[in-house]
Amino acid sequence: MRHRHAGGETLLGIARAMGLARATVRNYAAADTFPAWLPHDAGPSLLDVPPLLRD
């Protein structure tokens, strides 16, 4: 994204071509480095019902 934006392509054009929101493209274009994605634990399941609600 940074290369495309530096090459003169508009943020809106990049967003449309990549199927992303303009704000996302703006954040990535302004970032100095690519943000690292950290793994996260899965949240509670809808099947994890407290014992009092099972009866």
Secondary structure, 3 states (H helix, E strand, C coil): CHHHHHCCCCHHHHHHHHCCCHHHHHHHHHCCCCCCCCCCCCCCCCCCCCHHHCC
